[in-house]
Amino acid sequence: MSRYIKNKYRSVRKEFREDMYDAIKENPALGMLVIKTYVASKHRTHIHKIWGMFFDHPDFAKDYNKNLMGQHLTGRDEIFHSLYFAAPKIRDKYLWRIPEAFAMGDALAAAYKAMRRENTP
């Protein structure tokens, strides 16, 4: 993304990371929710790339459907959708203020930071 867009959301993203970090320290299950949401988004991206290969390789499509179909985590992979019940105050505060991609990365960073701090002696 361009430097202008990153700078535009810098202060809001910092607040979001701090709020997420505090919420995850209080509730470690929220951290796992964020991590699983990130994994689901990466699986969906991978599946879309695989589906794009179906047009070029018909034999690949048959083999994929026979052996691998249904082996991936799918579903909704938006971070704000995941925060709907887990952290409604944070979701309502930042829903239209931060792009989804930035929010996912910032939430993931806060989750890793909070979970690492909790597990270190």
N, C-alpha and C positions, 0 to 999 in steps of 0.2 A: 504494500500500500504506500501511497505517497506520504512524504514527510508532513505535508499540510494536514492530511486526515489524522495522522498519528498525533500531531500537536493539538489538533482541535479537541480531541477527546482525552487528553492527558490527565487533566485534573479530575474529571469524572471517573476515569478508569482507576486512578489512585484511590479515590474514595470507595469504589466498588471492591477493589482488592482488600482494603482494610476491613470493610464490613463483612466480606466473605470469610476472611481469615478469623475474625472474631466469632462469627457464627459457626465455623467449622471447629474451632477450639472448644466451643460449648457442646457441639453435637458432632462427633466424629463420623456418624452415619451420613451426614450431609457431605463430608469429604469423599466418602466412597460413592455416593450418588453422583457427584461431579465427575469423578474418575470414570465411572461406568457410562455416563452420558458421553464423555469424550471418546471412549472406546466404541460406543455405538455409532458415533458420527464417522469415525475412521472406517468402521466396517461398511457403513452405507456408501462411503466414497469408493471403497474397494469394489463393492458389488456393482456400482454403476460403471466402473472401468471394465469389469468382467463382462457385463451385459453389452458394452460397446464392442467387445471382441466377437460377439455372436454373429454380427453381420459379415465379418471378414472370414471367419472360420466355422462353417456349418458342422464339421465333425467335433469341434471343440464344444459347441452348444449341446450336442447330443451327449457327450461325455460328462459335461458339467451337470446337466439335468439328471443324469443317471446316478452319478456318484456324490456330488457335492451339494445339491440343492437342499436348502433348509438347514445348513450347518452353521450359519452365521447369525449373530445377534442383530436384529433389525427393530424398527419401530421409530418412535419420535426421538430425535436426537438434538433438539434445541435446548440450550441451557435454561432459558427462561421458562420453558414448559416443565422442565424438571424441578425448578424452584417454586412451582405453583403452589404446592402443598407444603414443601419442606421449609421454605423461607419466604413466605408471602410478602413480608415487609420489604425485604431486599428486592424481590422481583418487581413489586409495584413502584419502588423508588427509581429503579434503573431501567425498566422495560423499554422505554422509547428514548433513552438518553445515550445508550451505547450500542454500536453495531453488534450483532450476534457473534461474529467471529472474534472480536476483541473480548467480549464478555466470556466466551468459552475459554480462551487462553488465560485470561486473568483469573477466572474461577479455578481453573486447573492449577495454575501457579500457587494460588492461595491454599488449595487442598494439599498439594505436595508439601508446601512449607509447614502447614499446621500439622499434618500427619507425621512429618519427619521430626518436628520438635517434640511431639507427644511420645514418640517411640525411642528417643535418644536418652541415655542416662544422664 
